[in-house]
């Protein structure tokens, strides 16, 4: 069937019944979007009509159905009484959390879903972005449109889905961005200083060398398959604990499915290794919203950087790793189904715990998105264990291949990474006594996985490494930026920087200018 004759909406005429979740409603009201670059005006128009119909269906729900959901959505300032937020009383960064989301996992537990009322403004934003794309195609002055709407020719994916994803990414941070900007513009904020004034190069020039851990074994991971091979080896050799923090869980990636559904449960079941998984809930909510969309026909396979194939990692797995199961090989029907599968596996597996990161700033009430991406192995042992940290969510994606920057580190730095995990994990717990980090007094007497690492695993066994953690709170303080500016201020010969997204604050541009003027 050609795209032009594909029906606009898949709708079975079923009216929402008591107990319907947002996922149920979206499943019955799918929005078909064209594959590829979306340059056909008629196809885009039909998608706009379809999402408009979906919005109407959500708006027609009765008031009780409209607010049914146990995830709060992206906007929580002045949130309805539907949700009870509890202070965690953290001294460093005071959060408020929804404790009910992270009770002990039971076999009956379901993935938290946002309400239809939380979904409506997101779908309206997506509709508006698609209308901009259509207007761009009809315009004689295309350069007047934002590049986020017009320039997608370099992408092999489905452009309307990419624009929808872009719209949701903006929605996730809009409330926090608006709040921080408003505070920074208030008269008298930090003695009347503008945000950029807080990070002038001269004020950041003192670099705290005590932050650096000397003699740290370090290795730069060289790509997707190398990362997965190291992750799997470390998991199989772990003696006590594995902690994984991720912002996103991509159900479309077979490597992610293998680690979540096969490798980690296998390790937890075979011995006394405790596995904990921390996932940001905002990205889960976003994935549920995106489950409303169905591509009109099979898309081109995304090109990978580095020549990786979807299942090429299987040939690099260490001996003893479990085989990839059929349910991990087969993509889930939707991201929601995949998340539920992980919950079901955790409920059936001793020593496997899952928590959803769902917190808001205690002072101003906006959602705090957790971008932590790390995996630690035996980090509380005497030698500090080993950690993987960098830009990858669980594993590097096919589209990023070997372009993400991921590191393998050990010792004191690995333990500091684990302390960040413990801080985030315990922030979600309001029922237990306050505990920022796990005490090191009960460290394992026996060596950790680090003692089994072959020497050739390390690129440099004598590196100096600093772990800098920004605290996303209403003060606007950015510890990472301050540290980077400090390093630039004392650089003598070269500065090498690599960005996934290039969005220079003025303070960084000024610092780099001063560095070049002194000959760096």
Secondary structure as GFF3:
##gff-version 3
##sequence-region A 1 520
A	DSSP	three_ten_helix	3	5	.	.	.	ID=ss1
A	DSSP	beta_strand	9	10	.	.	.	ID=ss2
A	DSSP	alpha_helix	22	28	.	.	.	ID=ss3
A	DSSP	beta_strand	30	33	.	.	.	ID=ss4
A	DSSP	alpha_helix	41	59	.	.	.	ID=ss5
A	DSSP	alpha_helix	63	66	.	.	.	ID=ss6
A	DSSP	beta_strand	86	87	.	.	.	ID=ss7
A	DSSP	beta_strand	95	97	.	.	.	ID=ss8
A	DSSP	three_ten_helix	99	102	.	.	.	ID=ss9
A	DSSP	alpha_helix	116	138	.	.	.	ID=ss10
A	DSSP	three_ten_helix	142	144	.	.	.	ID=ss11
A	DSSP	alpha_helix	147	150	.	.	.	ID=ss12
A	DSSP	alpha_helix	159	184	.	.	.	ID=ss13
A	DSSP	three_ten_helix	196	199	.	.	.	ID=ss14
A	DSSP	three_ten_helix	201	204	.	.	.	ID=ss15
A	DSSP	three_ten_helix	209	211	.	.	.	ID=ss16
A	DSSP	beta_strand	212	220	.	.	.	ID=ss17
A	DSSP	alpha_helix	224	237	.	.	.	ID=ss18
A	DSSP	beta_strand	241	246	.	.	.	ID=ss19
A	DSSP	alpha_helix	254	258	.	.	.	ID=ss20
A	DSSP	pi_helix	259	263	.	.	.	ID=ss21
A	DSSP	alpha_helix	264	270	.	.	.	ID=ss22
A	DSSP	beta_strand	274	280	.	.	.	ID=ss23
A	DSSP	alpha_helix	281	290	.	.	.	ID=ss24
A	DSSP	beta_strand	293	295	.	.	.	ID=ss25
A	DSSP	three_ten_helix	312	316	.	.	.	ID=ss26
A	DSSP	alpha_helix	326	329	.	.	.	ID=ss27
A	DSSP	alpha_helix	335	348	.	.	.	ID=ss28
A	DSSP	beta_strand	352	357	.	.	.	ID=ss29
A	DSSP	beta_strand	359	361	.	.	.	ID=ss30
A	DSSP	beta_strand	374	377	.	.	.	ID=ss31
A	DSSP	beta_strand	386	390	.	.	.	ID=ss32
A	DSSP	beta_strand	406	410	.	.	.	ID=ss33
A	DSSP	alpha_helix	411	427	.	.	.	ID=ss34
A	DSSP	three_ten_helix	440	442	.	.	.	ID=ss35
A	DSSP	three_ten_helix	449	452	.	.	.	ID=ss36
A	DSSP	three_ten_helix	455	457	.	.	.	ID=ss37
A	DSSP	beta_strand	460	466	.	.	.	ID=ss38
A	DSSP	alpha_helix	479	490	.	.	.	ID=ss39
A	DSSP	alpha_helix	506	517	.	.	.	ID=ss40
###
